[in-house]
Amino acid sequence: MPWNDNANPGPWGSPPSGDGDDGKSPPPPRRPSGGGNGGGNNGGTNANAGGGGNGNGGGGRRGPTPSPEVEALSSAIEANASADEIKGKLAAVRHSLEAKQAKLVAAQADLQKLVSTKQEAVLVLRGILK
């Protein structure tokens, strides 16, 4: 008799039966680990990034690619640019954010016209509408 005949499987439980039909679906495919500069909407340099992003396969914040204005401001900060240069780039970032906010408010108003009262309530609870 083998050392472990599964009659007493121990604290880890029994191994799966060999037929592969245990009623469970296979796990979903794994996402590739992000990081690096460029390549999709993750990794890269970001003023708000929480880590790496240096091409070594880790760190960085996942999400949308930063705008060119944010990239320019981040580069200026990292390069220890003059205060006047940083102020100019900061003004460009603020202007860009104001334009995006105005576009968002217009899109929310358009969406609000298309949905029922119940749908509007759900969207407000989820933070999509104000």
Secondary structure, 3 states (H helix, E strand, C coil): CCCCCCCCCHHHCCCCCCCCCCCCCCCCCCCCCCCCCCCCCCCCCCCCCCCCCCCCCCCCCCCCCCCHHHHHHHHHHHCCCCHHHHHHHHHHHHHHHHHHHHHHHHHHHHHHHHCCHHHHHHHHHCCCCC
